[in-house]
Amino acid sequence: MGNGASQASRSASGPEVRPEAGDEQPGKPGAPSAAPDAAASSNLQHSDSLASLGGVPWCPSRTPAPSFAFSPSRRGGTECHRELTLTEPEDVPAWVCELENSSQWERVRFREWEDHDWRAQNGWMGSDYCHAPNSHVFINAYWWNARDFVLEGVVKYTAGAESHRGFCHGGSMCAAMDDLVGWTAFVAAKGVAGEGTGWIGYTVQVNTTLCRPVPVGTLCKLKGWVHEWDRRKLWIHGKLLGHNPGGCGEGEWVEYCRVVGLSIINKEYITDATVVRNKALFDDIVCERNRALEVSL
């Protein structure tokens, strides 16, 4: 897919993902039935190596500490990893720290994103396309705002996503939008780590409009929100944004692409107490929230 203003849409369908009864972990169709202990059956918590990043002066964090840091890249700029020691604090954007430290935003964590051994033991055959640290479209973290039904994240585009000289492939932008649509819907319906079950449905539509190319090495903001929710169907709107602190006549943020997507929740979750509660909360705020977002963005 080329760069520039264009449109790309992807439709996919597949078997519904139905976790075994009592298994609160994300799974895949046909995954072997493992019997993990109580600790293994909960979503991954911050490990000692990640928690050791706490207290760094660039981003005073709530507990647990942020599980990401930045280090210099050989090509200039920064590389983004979960478990590296922080060496260039000035490279961490203020908006990332604001998300991590705000009481309105809760960090989203699922074990399938981070624990390669656990993935191998439970039917996965490789690393997560967007959430593995070696990904060329590396979504390092998501935060959830339960009051507004908004998901925001940080994604790093490396040189491995390059297409035209110095710019990332349009497909890498669509990949981030696909991930954003699915996780916005799943977290909205079932909650963040500790309560959620990860894959409780599937994404069937990701209509992405490419507005401008993403320069290689860019650290972008992902922003997705539930636009409409009708029983099993959640329509998600979202954007890929680049920070533009100087303004340059375009405001603080520039828009690289936008998405309109559709995710469907598995039938067995329609009567789940958490899903029913979240749907009622969404119905109460949807009109006011959507108006405010469409105006501000």
C-alpha positions as CSV (number, residue, x, y, z in Angstrom):
1,M,0.0,0.0,0.0
2,G,1.4,3.4,-0.9
3,N,1.6,6.5,1.1
4,G,-0.5,9.7,0.7
5,A,-4.2,10.4,0.9
6,S,-5.9,7.1,0.1
7,Q,-8.4,4.7,1.6
8,A,-7.9,1.1,2.6
9,S,-10.5,-1.3,4.0
10,R,-10.1,-4.7,5.4
11,S,-12.8,-7.2,6.1
12,A,-12.2,-10.5,7.8
13,S,-14.2,-13.0,9.6
14,G,-13.3,-16.2,11.4
15,P,-14.4,-18.6,14.1
16,E,-15.6,-17.1,17.3
17,V,-13.1,-17.3,20.2
18,R,-14.7,-19.1,23.1
19,P,-12.5,-19.5,26.1
20,E,-13.1,-22.6,28.2
21,A,-15.4,-22.1,31.2
22,G,-13.6,-20.6,34.1
23,D,-10.6,-19.7,32.1
24,E,-10.1,-16.0,32.4
25,Q,-7.2,-15.9,29.9
26,P,-7.2,-14.8,26.3
27,G,-7.1,-17.7,23.9
28,K,-7.1,-18.8,20.3
29,P,-9.4,-21.3,18.5
30,G,-8.0,-24.7,18.8
31,A,-5.6,-23.8,21.6
32,P,-4.5,-26.8,23.7
33,S,-6.3,-27.0,27.1
34,A,-3.7,-26.1,29.6
35,A,-4.3,-26.2,33.3
36,P,-2.3,-23.2,34.6
37,D,-2.2,-22.5,38.3
38,A,-4.0,-19.6,39.9
39,A,-1.1,-17.2,39.2
40,A,-0.7,-18.2,35.6
41,S,-4.4,-17.9,35.0
42,S,-4.5,-14.2,35.8
43,N,-3.2,-11.5,33.4
44,L,0.5,-10.7,33.6
45,Q,1.4,-8.4,36.4
46,H,4.4,-6.1,36.4
47,S,7.6,-8.2,36.8
48,D,10.5,-7.3,39.0
49,S,12.5,-6.1,36.0
50,L,9.7,-3.8,34.9
51,A,8.9,-2.5,38.4
52,S,12.6,-1.6,38.8
53,L,11.9,1.3,36.5
54,G,9.8,3.0,39.2
55,G,10.9,6.3,40.7
56,V,12.8,7.6,37.7
57,P,12.7,11.4,37.7
58,W,11.4,11.9,34.2
59,C,8.0,10.4,35.0
60,P,7.0,10.1,38.6
61,S,4.7,7.1,38.4
62,R,1.8,5.6,40.3
63,T,2.3,2.1,41.4
64,P,2.9,-0.1,39.4
65,A,5.6,1.6,37.5
66,P,5.4,2.1,33.7
67,S,6.7,-0.9,31.8
68,F,8.5,1.0,29.1
69,A,11.6,3.0,28.6
70,F,13.6,4.6,25.8
71,S,17.2,4.3,24.7
72,P,19.2,5.9,21.8
73,S,19.0,4.3,18.4
74,R,21.9,3.8,16.1
75,R,20.0,5.7,13.4
76,G,19.2,8.6,15.7
77,G,16.0,9.1,17.6
78,T,14.9,6.4,20.0
79,E,14.0,2.8,20.2
80,C,11.2,1.7,22.5
81,H,11.4,-1.3,24.7
82,R,9.7,-2.6,27.9
83,E,12.7,-3.7,29.8
84,L,15.6,-1.4,28.9
85,T,17.1,1.0,31.4
86,L,16.1,4.6,30.7
87,T,19.0,6.6,29.3
88,E,17.4,9.5,27.4
89,P,14.6,10.9,29.6
90,E,14.1,13.9,27.2
91,D,12.9,11.5,24.6
92,V,9.8,10.5,26.6
93,P,6.9,12.7,25.5
94,A,5.0,14.5,28.3
95,W,1.7,13.2,27.0
96,V,2.9,9.6,27.7
97,C,3.7,10.5,31.3
98,E,0.4,12.3,31.7
99,L,-1.5,9.1,30.6
100,E,0.5,6.9,33.0
101,N,0.1,9.2,36.0
102,S,-3.5,10.4,35.5
103,S,-6.2,8.9,37.8
104,Q,-8.6,9.0,34.9
105,W,-6.6,6.5,32.8
106,E,-5.9,2.9,33.7
107,R,-3.1,0.9,32.2
108,V,-4.3,-2.1,30.1
109,R,-2.3,-5.3,30.3
110,F,-2.8,-8.7,28.9
111,R,-0.4,-11.6,29.3
112,E,-0.6,-12.6,25.7
113,W,1.1,-9.4,24.7
114,E,4.2,-9.9,26.9
115,D,4.8,-13.5,28.0
116,H,6.3,-15.4,25.1
117,D,6.6,-18.7,27.0
118,W,3.0,-18.5,28.2
119,R,1.9,-17.9,24.6
120,A,3.8,-21.0,23.4
121,Q,2.2,-23.2,26.1
122,N,-1.3,-22.0,25.2
123,G,-1.5,-22.4,21.5
124,W,0.2,-19.3,20.0
125,M,2.9,-20.0,17.4
126,G,4.8,-16.7,17.6
127,S,5.0,-13.2,19.1
128,D,2.3,-10.6,18.9
129,Y,2.4,-8.6,15.7
130,C,2.0,-5.2,17.3
131,H,2.8,-5.7,21.0
132,A,6.1,-7.7,20.8
133,P,9.2,-5.4,21.5
134,N,10.8,-6.4,18.2
135,S,7.7,-5.4,16.2
136,H,8.2,-2.7,13.5
137,V,4.9,-1.3,14.6
138,F,5.3,-1.5,18.3
139,I,2.3,-0.6,20.4
140,N,4.1,-0.4,23.7
141,A,1.1,0.5,25.9
142,Y,-2.6,1.2,26.1
143,W,-4.5,3.2,28.7
144,W,-8.3,3.1,29.2
145,N,-10.6,5.9,30.3
146,A,-13.7,4.2,31.6
147,R,-15.6,7.4,32.1
148,D,-15.5,8.3,28.4
149,F,-15.0,4.9,26.8
150,V,-11.8,6.0,25.2
151,L,-8.6,4.0,24.6
152,E,-5.2,5.7,24.1
153,G,-1.9,4.2,23.3
154,V,1.7,4.8,22.2
155,V,3.1,3.2,19.0
156,K,6.6,3.4,17.7
157,Y,7.3,3.0,13.9
158,T,10.8,1.6,13.3
159,A,12.9,1.5,10.1
160,G,11.5,-2.0,9.5
161,A,8.1,-0.5,8.6
162,E,9.7,1.7,5.9
163,S,8.2,1.8,2.3
164,H,9.0,5.0,0.4
165,R,12.3,6.6,1.4
166,G,12.0,7.8,5.0
167,F,8.3,7.0,5.3
168,C,6.4,4.0,6.7
169,H,4.3,1.6,4.6
170,G,0.6,2.4,4.6
171,G,-0.1,-1.2,5.7
172,S,1.8,-0.5,8.9
173,M,-0.7,2.3,9.7
174,C,-3.6,-0.1,8.9
175,A,-2.1,-2.7,11.3
176,A,-2.1,-0.2,14.2
177,M,-5.7,0.7,13.4
178,D,-6.8,-2.9,13.4
179,D,-5.2,-3.5,16.8
180,L,-6.8,-0.3,18.1
181,V,-10.3,-1.2,16.9
182,G,-10.3,-4.7,18.4
183,W,-8.9,-3.7,21.8
184,T,-11.1,-0.6,22.2
185,A,-14.1,-2.9,21.7
186,F,-12.9,-5.7,24.0
187,V,-11.8,-3.5,26.8
188,A,-15.0,-1.4,26.5
189,A,-17.1,-4.6,26.9
190,K,-15.2,-6.6,29.5
191,G,-12.6,-4.3,31.2
192,V,-8.9,-4.1,31.6
193,A,-6.5,-6.7,33.0
194,G,-7.6,-8.2,36.2
195,E,-11.2,-8.3,35.1
196,G,-11.0,-8.8,31.3
197,T,-10.6,-12.0,29.4
198,G,-8.8,-10.6,26.4
199,W,-10.2,-12.0,23.2
200,I,-14.0,-12.0,23.8
201,G,-14.9,-11.4,20.1
202,Y,-13.4,-10.5,16.7
203,T,-13.0,-7.6,14.4
204,V,-14.7,-7.8,11.0
205,Q,-14.1,-4.3,9.5
206,V,-11.2,-1.9,9.6
207,N,-11.8,1.0,7.1
208,T,-8.7,3.2,7.3
209,T,-8.2,6.5,5.6
210,L,-4.5,7.5,5.2
211,C,-4.1,11.2,5.6
212,R,-0.3,11.6,5.5
213,P,2.7,9.3,5.6
214,V,4.4,8.5,9.0
215,P,8.1,9.3,9.1
216,V,10.3,6.4,10.1
217,G,11.1,6.5,13.8
218,T,8.0,8.4,14.8
219,L,6.4,7.9,18.2
220,C,2.6,8.3,17.7
221,K,-0.5,8.4,19.8
222,L,-3.4,6.0,19.2
223,K,-6.8,7.2,20.1
224,G,-9.9,5.0,19.8
225,W,-13.5,5.4,21.1
226,V,-16.8,3.5,21.0
227,H,-19.0,5.4,18.6
228,E,-22.0,3.1,18.7
229,W,-22.9,-0.1,20.6
230,D,-25.8,-2.3,19.4
231,R,-26.0,-5.6,21.3
232,R,-23.0,-7.6,20.0
233,K,-21.7,-5.0,17.6
234,L,-19.4,-2.2,18.6
235,W,-18.5,0.5,16.0
236,I,-15.1,2.0,16.8
237,H,-13.7,5.3,15.6
238,G,-10.1,6.1,16.0
239,K,-7.0,8.1,14.9
240,L,-3.3,7.9,14.6
241,L,-1.8,11.2,15.7
242,G,1.6,12.7,15.8
243,H,2.7,15.3,18.4
244,N,3.3,18.7,16.8
245,P,4.3,20.9,19.8
246,G,5.4,23.8,17.6
247,G,2.0,24.0,16.0
248,C,3.1,25.1,12.5
249,G,-0.4,26.3,11.9
250,E,-1.9,22.8,12.3
251,G,-2.4,22.6,16.1
252,E,-0.7,20.5,18.7
253,W,-1.5,17.2,16.9
254,V,-1.3,16.1,13.2
255,E,-3.4,13.3,11.9
256,Y,-1.7,10.5,10.0
257,C,-4.8,8.3,9.5
258,R,-8.3,7.6,10.9
259,V,-10.4,4.5,11.1
260,V,-14.0,3.3,11.3
261,G,-14.1,-0.3,12.4
262,L,-16.6,-2.9,13.6
263,S,-15.9,-5.6,16.3
264,I,-18.4,-8.2,17.4
265,I,-18.6,-9.7,20.8
266,N,-19.1,-13.5,21.1
267,K,-22.6,-14.6,21.8
268,E,-21.9,-16.1,25.2
269,Y,-20.8,-12.7,26.6
270,I,-24.0,-10.8,25.8
271,T,-25.5,-11.8,29.2
272,D,-22.2,-11.4,31.1
273,A,-22.7,-9.1,34.1
274,T,-19.7,-6.9,33.3
275,V,-20.7,-6.5,29.7
276,V,-24.3,-5.7,30.6
277,R,-23.1,-3.1,33.1
278,N,-20.7,-1.5,30.7
279,K,-23.3,-1.3,28.0
280,A,-25.7,0.5,30.3
281,L,-22.9,3.0,31.3
282,F,-22.1,3.6,27.6
283,D,-25.7,4.3,26.8
284,D,-25.8,6.9,29.5
285,I,-22.9,9.0,28.1
286,V,-22.8,8.3,24.4
287,C,-24.5,11.3,23.0
288,E,-22.6,13.9,25.1
289,R,-19.3,12.1,24.7
290,N,-19.4,11.7,20.9
291,R,-20.3,15.3,20.3
292,A,-17.4,16.5,22.4
293,L,-14.9,14.2,20.7
294,E,-16.0,15.0,17.2
295,V,-15.6,18.7,17.9
296,S,-12.2,18.4,19.6
297,L,-10.7,16.1,17.1
